[in-house]
Amino acid sequence: MSWLMVLLVLFLSMASNKKTNIKKESVSIIIPAYNEEENVAKVIGVVSVIDYVDEVIVVDDGSRDKTSEEAKLAGATVFAHTSNQGKGSAIKTGFKHSNGDIIVFIDADIHNLTKDKVDSIVMPILEGKSDITKTKFARESGRVTELTAKPLLRFFFPEITFDQPLSGQFAGKRSVLNKMRFERDYGVDVGIVLDADAHGINITEVDIGEIKHDLSPLSNLHEMANEVVRTIVDRALEYGRVTMIDTLGNYIRSAILGLSLIILGLFTIFFVQGIPLEIGAILSIIGFIVSLYYLFRLIRSSIYIYNKKGNKRNLLKSFVKMHFPVIVSGVVLIIMISTFLSAASITDGEISIEPTSRHLIIFPSADDQQTMYVRGPYTVDSALENELNIIRMPEDARRTLELEYGDIILIRGESYTINETRLGENNIIRMPSNVREYLDIAVRDVISDGKIRSLFEKTEVSRLITNSTFNNTSDSSIDSNLTNNTPLLTENFIINSKASNGSIFEVYINNQLFTKGYGVFDNNKSYTIFINGVYGDSITPSLQSNDYLLYYGDHIIKIKLTNKTSTIKQFKESNFGEFLSFNI
C-alpha cells in the first residue's frame, strides 16, 4: 500500500503544480463605463470574487449619473474622465493604471455576466494557449459588424475571418497589448484585432454564449460605423493594404502592360504580315522598358512593405493574390520566348529564328547593314503572261537562297531567270507551271522561309558577273577599267538546304581585283575553270594552298581563297561542270 500512497502524493503534487502554473500571472479587469449606474456594480460583483483576479478597475467616461459612486461601493478602483472621450480612451486609461500581467476588458452593460464567461476569456491566456482572446456570442443585432466591418475586412484584410470582429470583450497579455494602439472610440475592438494580425500575434476567438446587454440606438450605431470604418482604413494604410491596392496596384497594372506590349510586339514580328517589323520591334522595346521599370518599383515597394512590420504569412497571402497576374504574364512571356529560342539556329554569327511562318533573321555582327529583319512566308502564284522563263522572287526569298536578281536557275534543262517581284507583291513568288510541277507545289500554296531552301535543294544556279555588278561597291581595290558591261565571268553553284562552312574567293585579273564570291569547296576535290569556252585549269582547294594562278595570253588570273564563311552555295565539282567560266 505504501507505493499507492507515493503515487497519490505525486499526483496531488503535480495537480498542485499545474494549478500554481496557471496562477503564476496576475490578472486585472478593466470595465469602461458610461452612464451604467444600474448595472456596473453587478458586473463588478461577478469578476471581483474570481480567485485569479487581482484588481478590478472601472473607468467612468464622463458619466452624467452615479456610475462612479456605484462602482466604488462595489469595491472597484475608479478613474473618471471629466467628459465623454470614447470607449477607446476609457480602455487606454484603465490599461495605463492597471498592474496585471493579463488585462481583461469587459463592458459594464452586460446583464448576464457569469464566472464561466470570464473564464472562457481568461483561461486560454493563463494556460499559455493564446496571447489575446476576443469573444463571440449570440445577440439580437450585429448591424455594424455585418454591414460595415466584415465587408471592409474582407477587402483589406482577407486573412481575418472572425465571426464577430467587434466583440467588445477581449483580453491579452500586457507585453502584447503594449504593442497595440488603442483607438479613442468604438474602433478600439477592431483596432486590436488588426494590430494583432499585423504583428503576427496569436489571437483566439472564444464563444461565451448568449449575452444580454443594452442595444445602442440608431444614432449611436451611425457613429460606431464611422469609427469602425475609419479604424479599418487607417490600419489598411498603415500596414500597406491600401498601398497594395493603390500604389502597388498601379505598379502591377503597369508591369502587366509592359509585359503585354513585349508579347504583342513579338507576336507582330512573327505572325502579323501586315504590320512592319519596325513597329513590332518598337512595341517590344517600349514594353521591355515599361515592364523593367515597374517591375523594379514593384519589387522594391513589396520588399519595403514586407520588411516594415506585420504578419509575414498573412502578408504573403495577400501578395500572392495581388501579384498573380504579373506572375502569369511573366510565365506566358517566358514560354513564348523559350518557344522562339527553341526554333533558333546559329550559324557563323547569324541567328535565325522561325517559330512558325515568319522568319526572324538577326546578324549580331556589323558586316550586314541590316542586322534584323523578318522573312516570309511566301504565297505561290503563276507566272505573268509571256514570262515562261522568269521566276519572280521576293527580296527575302532571294536573300535566304543567297541568289541575286539576274541569276539563272536550271530546272530540267531549262533556264529560268530570277527577277524582282512587282510592286505590291512583296511576299508572292511567281513561277511558270513547269517549275511548280518540278517543285511539287501549286498556286496559292504558302511556303515558310525556313522551307524554301529545301524546296530548291540541289538546284543548279549560274551567276553572270559583269563589271557593272560592282560599280556600287565600296571596295576601291576593284578595277573598274577591266571591261564594259559584257559578261566576264560565270559562277556556277548548287543550292543546299543546310548551310556549311565555305570559303571566300577573290578573283584578280592582271593583279587587279575584279570580283569576290563565296561558296563551299570540298577539300581535295577538283573544280574546273574555263576561259572563253576552253578548259583553262582546275583547282583543288586544300589546307596547304590558298592561291591559284591561271595564264591566258597576256592575262594573269589569280584566284585567292580567304576566310571561312557560312553559306548554302555548293560549288560544282569538275565531274558536274565548270566552277568558273571567264570571257576575256
VOGU-3710 file (C-alpha; in Angstrom, 3 decimals, decimal comma):
1> mswlmvllvl> 0,000/0,000/0,000  2,976/2,308/0,542  3,628/2,608/-3,181  -0,015/3,613/-3,710  0,440/6,396/-1,179  3,567/7,566/-3,018  1,712/7,691/-6,331  -1,166/9,594/-4,694  1,225/12,148/-3,239  2,945/12,586/-6,631
11> flsmasnkkt> -0,414/13,023/-8,365  -1,582/15,620/-5,875  1,774/17,389/-6,176  1,501/17,517/-9,974  -2,060/18,811/-9,800  -0,962/21,444/-7,319  1,941/22,448/-9,555  -0,386/22,679/-12,547  -2,726/24,942/-10,629  0,224/27,003/-9,470
21> nikkesvsii> 1,457/27,328/-13,052  -1,947/28,570/-14,151  -1,982/31,211/-11,410  1,550/32,478/-11,928  0,352/35,642/-13,772  -1,717/38,422/-12,206  -4,984/39,495/-13,819  -6,560/42,945/-13,998  -10,174/43,515/-15,014  -10,907/46,849/-16,696
31> ipayneeenv> -14,520/47,950/-17,090  -15,148/51,021/-19,293  -18,485/52,583/-18,302  -20,675/55,437/-19,458  -23,958/56,058/-17,636  -24,104/52,488/-16,296  -25,165/53,106/-12,662  -27,788/50,369/-12,845  -25,520/47,507/-13,963  -21,866/48,351/-13,233
41> akvigvvsvi> -21,980/47,029/-9,648  -23,430/43,725/-10,889  -20,502/43,260/-13,316  -18,011/44,160/-10,584  -19,659/41,692/-8,251  -19,135/38,840/-10,727  -15,482/39,496/-11,543  -14,233/40,585/-8,127  -14,864/37,182/-6,492  -12,938/35,184/-9,129
51> dyvdevivvd> -9,845/33,799/-7,463  -7,308/34,657/-10,214  -8,458/38,292/-10,497  -6,095/40,654/-8,656  -7,691/44,024/-9,347  -10,860/45,499/-10,803  -10,723/48,960/-12,407  -13,705/50,947/-13,616  -13,135/53,923/-15,897  -16,066/56,330/-15,788
61> dgsrdktsee> -16,014/58,018/-19,191  -17,733/61,289/-18,227  -20,997/59,732/-16,989  -23,869/62,027/-16,012  -25,273/59,564/-13,495  -23,894/57,785/-10,421  -21,695/55,283/-12,246  -18,563/56,213/-10,244  -20,352/56,013/-6,900  -21,866/52,619/-7,639
71> aklagatvfa> -18,512/51,283/-8,798  -16,738/52,448/-5,665  -19,403/50,960/-3,443  -18,965/47,636/-5,253  -15,253/47,671/-4,391  -13,642/48,674/-7,694  -10,872/51,179/-8,198  -12,383/54,053/-10,161  -10,798/56,518/-12,615  -13,120/59,155/-14,034
81> htsnqgkgsa> -12,943/61,311/-17,143  -14,358/64,823/-16,826  -16,025/64,433/-20,226  -17,053/61,626/-22,511  -13,976/60,743/-24,587  -14,993/57,415/-26,070  -14,692/53,753/-25,212  -11,146/53,516/-26,525  -9,973/56,341/-24,306  -11,551/54,662/-21,271
91> iktgfkhsng> -9,794/51,378/-22,102  -6,497/53,194/-22,577  -6,859/54,932/-19,199  -7,628/51,658/-17,450  -4,707/49,910/-19,123  -2,351/52,721/-18,113  -3,336/52,442/-14,428  -3,534/48,652/-14,243  -0,843/46,381/-12,837  -1,803/42,904/-14,052
101> diivfidadi> 0,234/40,692/-16,371  -3,028/39,869/-18,132  -5,574/42,586/-18,837  -9,263/41,767/-19,364  -11,707/44,300/-20,833  -15,394/43,748/-20,086  -18,306/46,058/-20,878  -20,330/47,452/-17,985  -23,699/46,827/-19,634  -23,659/43,004/-19,662
111> hnltkdkvds> -26,659/41,881/-17,583  -25,964/38,134/-17,534  -22,203/38,054/-16,973  -21,023/34,894/-15,199  -17,740/33,473/-13,964  -17,858/30,889/-16,747  -17,988/33,619/-19,350  -14,979/35,333/-17,788  -13,131/32,002/-17,571  -13,699/31,474/-21,289
121> ivmpilegks> -11,940/34,778/-21,940  -9,049/34,466/-19,478  -8,134/30,759/-19,245  -6,671/30,346/-22,798  -4,152/33,065/-21,886  -3,435/31,751/-18,388  -2,867/28,287/-19,851  -0,483/29,658/-22,498  -2,710/28,755/-25,451  -3,155/32,292/-26,733
131> ditktkfare> -1,716/35,802/-26,430  -5,013/37,591/-26,988  -8,590/36,383/-26,777  -11,684/38,043/-28,192  -15,250/36,939/-27,759  -18,127/35,969/-29,936  -21,608/35,489/-28,598  -25,257/35,209/-29,542  -27,005/38,547/-29,727  -30,032/40,131/-31,304
141> sgrvteltak> -28,265/42,623/-33,542  -24,941/42,958/-35,372  -25,659/45,568/-37,993  -22,328/47,410/-37,868  -20,425/44,136/-37,950  -22,292/42,635/-40,888  -22,776/45,778/-42,988  -19,548/47,647/-42,297  -16,765/45,767/-40,544  -16,846/42,425/-42,347
151> pllrfffpei> -17,018/43,794/-45,934  -14,083/46,126/-45,278  -12,061/43,412/-43,585  -12,651/41,031/-46,495  -11,399/43,728/-48,860  -8,324/44,940/-46,968  -7,547/42,025/-44,642  -8,921/38,881/-46,309  -6,997/36,631/-43,932  -9,134/37,785/-40,952
161> tfdqplsgqf> -12,230/35,597/-40,762  -13,522/36,059/-37,217  -17,268/35,674/-36,729  -17,509/38,842/-34,630  -14,540/41,169/-35,042  -16,405/43,831/-32,976  -17,000/41,669/-29,909  -16,412/44,282/-27,198  -14,900/41,895/-24,652  -11,264/40,876/-25,022
171> agkrsvlnkm> -8,156/40,086/-23,006  -4,443/39,976/-23,608  -1,006/39,810/-22,096  0,338/43,173/-21,044  3,545/42,559/-23,022  1,440/42,083/-26,148  -1,021/44,898/-25,552  1,884/47,309/-25,138  2,405/46,917/-28,897  -1,180/47,935/-29,666
181> rferdygvdv> -2,508/51,385/-30,448  -5,778/51,900/-28,571  -8,266/53,906/-30,581  -10,161/56,605/-28,686  -13,586/55,439/-29,790  -15,571/52,378/-30,875  -12,806/51,401/-33,268  -10,743/50,080/-30,358  -12,003/46,479/-30,703  -11,277/46,037/-34,375
191> givldadahg> -8,053/48,025/-33,993  -6,748/45,460/-31,502  -7,692/42,635/-33,875  -5,898/44,283/-36,803  -2,799/45,140/-34,779  -2,583/41,578/-33,523  -2,899/40,228/-37,049  -0,278/42,615/-38,406  2,215/41,757/-35,665  1,651/38,030/-36,037
201> initevdige> 0,269/37,715/-32,517  -1,711/34,612/-31,610  -5,310/35,768/-31,210  -8,168/33,376/-30,421  -11,906/33,923/-30,771  -13,789/32,298/-27,854  -17,506/31,680/-27,636  -19,036/32,925/-24,372  -22,610/32,039/-25,258  -25,564/34,369/-25,103
211> ikhdlsplsn> -25,235/37,775/-23,508  -27,830/40,386/-22,630  -26,859/43,996/-22,870  -28,298/47,342/-23,847  -28,811/47,786/-27,610  -27,428/51,018/-28,998  -29,829/53,449/-30,653  -29,546/54,027/-34,407  -27,765/57,355/-33,908  -25,050/55,621/-31,876
221> lhemanevvr> -24,736/52,883/-34,495  -24,095/55,547/-37,142  -21,279/56,967/-35,028  -19,937/53,481/-34,307  -19,936/52,583/-38,001  -17,990/55,729/-38,882  -15,379/54,989/-36,239  -15,048/51,359/-37,281  -14,608/52,354/-40,933  -12,002/54,961/-40,025
231> tivdraleyg> -10,065/52,452/-37,919  -10,019/49,757/-40,602  -8,984/52,215/-43,331  -6,299/53,747/-41,103  -4,872/50,315/-40,327  -5,051/49,373/-44,007  -2,983/52,458/-44,816  -0,532/51,786/-42,006  0,024/48,149/-42,869  0,341/48,646/-46,604
241> rvtmidtlgn> -3,036/47,225/-47,617  -4,250/50,415/-49,307  -0,787/50,858/-50,771  -1,080/47,391/-52,228  -4,381/48,336/-53,811  -3,282/51,787/-54,930  0,461/52,251/-55,470  1,361/48,602/-55,821  -1,780/48,060/-57,860  -0,621/50,744/-60,266
251> yirsailgls> 2,827/49,144/-60,464  1,227/45,770/-61,092  -1,026/47,106/-63,843  1,843/48,963/-65,489  4,153/45,941/-65,279  1,461/43,786/-66,897  1,061/46,440/-69,602  4,799/46,304/-70,304  4,860/42,512/-70,445  1,804/42,544/-72,706
261> liilglftif> 3,496/45,015/-75,067  6,509/42,702/-75,316  4,227/39,773/-76,141  2,282/41,887/-78,661  5,499/43,074/-80,308  6,899/39,564/-80,612  3,609/38,246/-81,934  3,561/41,051/-84,509  7,111/40,293/-85,640  6,470/36,627/-86,260
271> fvqgipleig> 2,824/36,290/-87,189  1,291/39,568/-88,458  2,368/40,206/-92,020  0,507/43,483/-92,474  2,495/45,271/-89,769  6,128/46,205/-90,469  8,891/44,652/-88,416  9,861/48,058/-87,057  6,504/48,514/-85,338  6,726/45,116/-83,659
281> ailsiigfiv> 10,284/45,827/-82,573  9,293/49,249/-81,184  6,389/47,726/-79,246  8,680/45,100/-77,741  11,330/47,665/-76,796  8,774/50,006/-75,193  7,229/47,061/-73,356  10,628/45,940/-72,114  11,424/49,394/-70,741  7,991/49,826/-69,120
291> slyylfrlir> 7,941/46,350/-67,573  11,526/46,599/-66,330  10,861/49,984/-64,699  7,619/48,999/-62,974  8,793/45,516/-62,021  11,747/47,132/-60,275  9,460/49,554/-58,424  7,012/46,754/-57,636  9,717/44,534/-56,160  11,237/47,388/-54,183
301> ssiyiynkkg> 7,889/48,510/-52,744  6,876/44,929/-51,951  10,119/44,339/-50,074  9,627/47,604/-48,166  6,085/46,694/-47,092  7,115/43,133/-46,269  10,024/44,273/-44,087  8,113/47,102/-42,419  6,084/45,085/-39,960  3,224/42,699/-39,787
311> nkrnllksfv> 2,328/39,081/-40,007  4,600/37,819/-42,802  2,492/34,782/-43,585  -0,740/36,734/-43,957  1,011/39,452/-45,932  2,456/36,850/-48,275  -1,051/35,527/-48,921  -2,187/38,994/-49,952  0,934/39,490/-52,082  0,345/36,233/-53,923
321> kmhfpvivsg> -3,233/37,216/-54,729  -2,246/40,664/-55,996  0,958/39,677/-57,810  -0,543/36,627/-59,500  -1,468/38,479/-62,753  2,131/39,685/-63,104  3,422/36,170/-62,494  1,071/34,744/-65,125  2,076/37,399/-67,686  5,738/36,726/-66,968
331> vvliimistf> 5,268/32,985/-67,362  3,466/33,492/-70,692  6,324/35,689/-71,915  8,942/33,179/-70,782  7,130/30,339/-72,538  6,785/32,453/-75,678  10,462/33,390/-75,713  11,534/29,817/-74,968  9,401/28,672/-77,905  11,162/31,139/-80,170
341> lsaasitdge> 14,585/30,170/-78,854  13,830/26,507/-79,425  13,245/27,418/-83,082  16,532/29,330/-83,323  19,683/28,292/-85,111  23,073/29,973/-85,065  25,433/29,674/-87,992  28,608/31,712/-88,317  27,286/34,751/-86,436  23,802/34,665/-87,970
351> isieptsrhl> 20,909/33,929/-85,636  17,850/32,618/-87,453  14,515/32,252/-85,619  11,481/30,684/-87,264  8,789/29,539/-84,790  6,164/29,004/-87,490  5,541/31,117/-90,549  7,640/34,290/-90,478  11,392/34,014/-90,266  13,301/36,372/-87,971
361> iifpsaddqq> 16,922/36,985/-89,019  19,459/38,615/-86,714  23,032/39,477/-87,664  24,928/40,282/-84,436  27,999/41,336/-86,401  28,315/44,672/-88,210  29,053/43,048/-91,568  25,493/43,474/-92,769  23,953/46,933/-92,744  20,559/45,479/-91,877
371> tmyvrgpytv> 21,053/43,456/-88,715  17,464/42,414/-88,029  14,538/41,646/-90,295  11,820/39,077/-90,936  11,323/36,859/-93,974  8,318/35,084/-95,433  6,052/33,307/-95,638  5,579/33,326/-99,393  2,491/32,606/-101,482  2,957/30,771/-104,768
381> dsalenelni> 1,338/32,224/-107,862  1,523/31,566/-111,614  3,960/33,368/-113,889  2,903/36,509/-115,670  1,944/36,365/-119,321  4,943/35,967/-121,639  7,234/35,200/-118,674  7,566/31,475/-119,189  11,273/31,555/-118,322  11,161/34,020/-115,428
391> irmpedarrt> 10,739/33,393/-111,701  9,709/36,495/-109,820  11,049/36,142/-106,302  10,682/38,484/-103,287  13,792/40,080/-101,821  13,505/37,994/-98,644  13,371/34,697/-100,518  16,292/35,773/-102,709  18,400/36,543/-99,635  17,513/33,234/-97,999
401> leleygdiil> 18,565/31,337/-101,150  21,664/33,570/-101,448  20,693/34,463/-105,012  20,991/37,684/-106,974  18,477/39,099/-109,384  19,634/38,033/-112,808  20,828/34,621/-111,644  19,761/31,720/-113,838  18,294/28,564/-112,285  18,464/25,349/-114,270
411> irgesytine> 15,461/23,066/-113,871  15,035/20,033/-116,107  17,498/21,523/-118,570  15,521/24,769/-118,853  16,904/28,117/-117,742  14,820/30,440/-115,575  15,947/33,954/-114,696  15,386/35,290/-111,178  13,604/38,667/-111,328  12,175/41,087/-108,812
421> trlgenniir> 8,549/40,933/-107,753  6,055/43,501/-108,929  5,004/46,418/-106,751  2,661/45,250/-104,011  3,696/41,586/-104,298  6,361/41,559/-101,588  5,577/38,002/-100,445  4,499/36,394/-103,718  6,662/34,014/-105,739  5,565/33,776/-109,380
431> mpsnvreyld> 6,656/30,567/-111,099  5,954/29,008/-114,503  3,941/25,800/-114,419  6,971/23,627/-115,261  8,816/24,934/-112,209  5,796/24,400/-109,937  5,426/20,874/-111,251  9,105/20,124/-110,621  8,964/21,549/-107,093  5,635/19,775/-106,423
441> iavrdvisdg> 3,774/22,912/-105,366  0,578/24,575/-106,543  -0,804/28,060/-106,917  -1,850/29,579/-103,548  0,453/27,262/-101,613  2,183/29,065/-98,738  5,866/28,412/-98,169  7,610/29,374/-94,951  11,037/30,936/-95,298  12,608/28,032/-93,467
451> kirslfekte> 11,269/25,574/-96,060  12,297/27,417/-99,200  15,866/26,155/-99,050  14,759/22,526/-99,002  12,321/23,318/-101,809  15,207/24,390/-104,074  17,589/21,707/-102,768  20,224/20,633/-105,371  19,054/23,222/-107,874  21,857/24,439/-110,215
461> vsrlitnstf> 22,470/28,175/-110,490  24,586/30,230/-112,898  25,519/33,763/-111,934  26,687/36,165/-114,643  29,133/38,673/-113,214  29,945/41,877/-115,082  31,951/44,865/-114,041  28,749/46,866/-113,669  27,718/44,461/-110,960  30,337/46,034/-108,733
471> nntsdssids> 30,054/49,678/-109,741  28,292/50,392/-106,433  30,740/48,515/-104,284  32,627/50,320/-101,560  35,763/48,260/-102,289  38,087/50,743/-104,050  40,526/47,981/-104,971  38,233/46,583/-107,690  39,425/47,700/-111,141  36,582/49,490/-112,930
481> nltnntpllt> 38,556/49,695/-116,203  38,848/45,978/-116,875  35,772/45,703/-119,035  32,467/47,217/-120,023  29,074/45,618/-119,333  29,951/42,493/-121,335  29,744/39,366/-119,131  33,228/38,480/-117,966  32,579/35,702/-115,523  30,020/32,997/-114,890
491> enfiinskas> 29,900/31,410/-111,438  28,159/28,036/-111,139  26,921/26,538/-107,882  24,269/24,304/-106,353  21,806/25,301/-103,594  21,969/23,199/-100,439  19,264/23,174/-97,787  21,766/23,282/-94,919  24,482/25,866/-94,500  28,094/24,691/-94,353
501> ngsifevyin> 31,472/26,280/-93,796  32,585/27,760/-97,098  35,371/29,988/-98,362  35,516/33,497/-99,725  37,318/33,696/-103,061  38,806/36,730/-104,745  39,464/36,936/-108,490  42,375/39,083/-109,717  42,984/39,833/-113,400  46,412/41,242/-114,169
511> nqlftkgygv> 46,906/41,914/-110,443  43,713/43,967/-110,255  40,865/42,759/-108,025  37,910/42,037/-110,287  35,306/40,382/-108,068  34,664/38,468/-104,891  32,456/35,494/-104,192  31,887/32,727/-101,719  30,787/29,118/-101,586  31,615/25,674/-100,310
521> fdnnksytif> 34,683/23,859/-101,643  35,209/20,278/-100,641  38,823/19,640/-99,744  40,813/17,668/-102,276  38,013/17,881/-104,843  38,762/19,340/-108,283  36,999/22,454/-109,612  37,283/23,347/-113,307  37,836/26,836/-114,739  37,004/27,660/-118,391
531> ingvygdsit> 38,330/30,660/-120,310  36,488/31,771/-123,451  34,779/28,400/-123,682  38,009/26,418/-123,459  39,306/24,443/-120,498  41,745/26,625/-118,637  42,744/24,795/-115,495  41,464/23,042/-112,387  41,988/23,952/-108,751  41,995/21,623/-105,796
541> pslqsndyll> 41,359/23,596/-102,596  43,238/22,252/-99,600  44,651/23,443/-96,360  48,126/23,769/-97,923  47,272/26,034/-100,881  45,236/29,244/-100,985  46,358/30,985/-104,214  45,889/29,635/-107,762  47,329/31,204/-110,939  45,994/30,774/-114,493
551> yygdhiikik> 47,522/32,186/-117,682  45,645/33,137/-120,822  47,598/35,039/-123,441  48,853/38,190/-121,778  46,429/37,859/-118,923  47,225/36,517/-115,482  44,258/35,274/-113,486  44,670/34,677/-109,772  42,107/33,050/-107,541  42,725/33,578/-103,855
561> ltnktstikq> 40,826/31,686/-101,161  40,483/33,526/-97,852  38,302/33,412/-94,762  35,703/30,822/-93,975  32,057/31,783/-94,107  28,689/30,066/-93,691  26,765/29,506/-96,920  24,337/27,214/-98,724  26,169/27,669/-102,061  27,985/24,474/-103,049
571> fkesnfgefl> 30,361/24,950/-105,999  30,108/22,398/-108,813  32,915/19,889/-108,943  34,730/19,091/-112,200  32,658/15,956/-112,693  29,484/18,053/-112,856  30,609/21,075/-114,850  32,726/24,171/-114,594  33,167/26,162/-111,402  34,041/29,448/-113,140
581> sfni> 33,834/30,442/-116,785  35,746/33,557/-117,952  35,006/35,588/-121,061  38,027/37,790/-121,639
//
